[in-house]
Amino acid sequence: MAERLAAEARKAALRELLSGWTDTPGREAIARTFVFRDFNEAFGFMTRAALAAEKSDHHPEWRNVYKTVEVVLTTHDAGGVTALDVELAKAMNAIARQFGVA
């Protein structure tokens, strides 16, 4: 099982991620909202992110409305944010950049 990051390690990870990831108020989680040009791009992002999530056997909480994808990452088994969440966030950032979303 992945080990939960201490508060300072989570803050350091957020600084490293930059691109809009924030702590989720009231939860041991990180979140980001991605906004694409249209539904097709949002769905393309989700499809690619789903493949990355499946490969790492670590899955996001997410919600899609038209061109917006809201993502929350936490490791439920660990009770908070772990390295798995940080790595998936990095992968999602890279995928979003392919669609021109910084």
C-alpha positions in Angstrom: 0.0 0.0 0.0 1.2 3.5 -0.8 2.1 5.7 2.1 0.3 9.0 2.7 2.3 12.1 2.3 2.9 14.3 5.3 1.5 17.8 5.1 4.8 19.4 4.1 5.5 16.8 1.5 2.0 17.4 0.0 2.6 21.1 -0.1 6.0 20.6 -1.8 4.3 18.3 -4.4 1.7 21.0 -5.1 4.4 23.6 -5.6 6.1 21.1 -8.0 2.9 20.5 -9.9 2.2 24.2 -10.4 -0.6 24.0 -13.0 -3.6 24.7 -10.9 -3.6 21.8 -8.5 -4.8 22.7 -5.0 -5.6 21.1 -1.7 -9.2 20.1 -1.4 -10.8 21.9 1.6 -12.0 19.4 4.2 -10.3 16.4 2.6 -6.9 14.8 2.3 -6.9 15.3 -1.5 -5.7 17.5 -4.3 -7.9 18.8 -7.1 -7.7 20.6 -10.4 -10.2 21.8 -13.0 -9.2 21.4 -16.6 -11.0 23.5 -19.3 -10.7 22.5 -22.9 -12.0 24.0 -26.1 -14.9 21.7 -26.5 -16.4 18.4 -25.4 -14.4 16.4 -27.8 -11.1 17.6 -26.3 -12.4 17.0 -22.8 -13.4 13.5 -23.6 -10.1 12.9 -25.4 -8.3 14.0 -22.3 -10.4 11.7 -20.1 -9.8 8.8 -22.4 -6.0 9.2 -22.3 -6.0 9.9 -18.5 -8.1 6.8 -18.0 -5.5 4.7 -19.8 -2.7 6.2 -17.6 -4.8 5.6 -14.4 -5.5 2.0 -15.4 -1.8 1.4 -16.1 -0.9 2.5 -12.6 -4.0 0.9 -11.1 -4.9 4.2 -9.5 -8.1 5.9 -10.4 -9.3 9.5 -10.1 -12.6 10.9 -8.9 -13.7 13.1 -11.7 -16.7 14.9 -13.2 -17.2 16.1 -16.8 -19.6 18.8 -18.0 -19.2 19.7 -21.6 -15.6 21.1 -21.9 -14.8 21.1 -18.2 -13.2 18.2 -16.3 -13.0 18.4 -12.5 -10.5 16.0 -11.0 -9.9 15.0 -7.3 -7.0 12.7 -6.4 -6.6 10.8 -3.2 -5.5 7.3 -2.2 -8.5 6.0 -0.3 -6.5 3.0 1.2 -3.9 5.4 2.6 -6.4 8.0 3.8 -4.9 10.8 1.8 -2.5 12.0 -0.9 0.3 9.6 -1.8 3.0 9.5 -4.5 0.5 7.7 -6.7 -1.7 10.8 -6.8 1.2 13.1 -7.5 2.3 10.9 -10.4 -1.2 10.7 -11.9 -1.4 14.5 -11.5 1.8 14.9 -13.5 0.5 12.5 -16.2 -2.7 14.5 -16.4 -0.8 17.7 -16.7 1.2 16.2 -19.6 -1.9 15.0 -21.3 -3.7 18.3 -20.9 -0.7 20.1 -22.5 -1.2 18.0 -25.6 -4.5 19.8 -26.0 -3.0 23.2 -25.3 -4.1 23.4 -21.7 -1.3 24.6 -19.4 
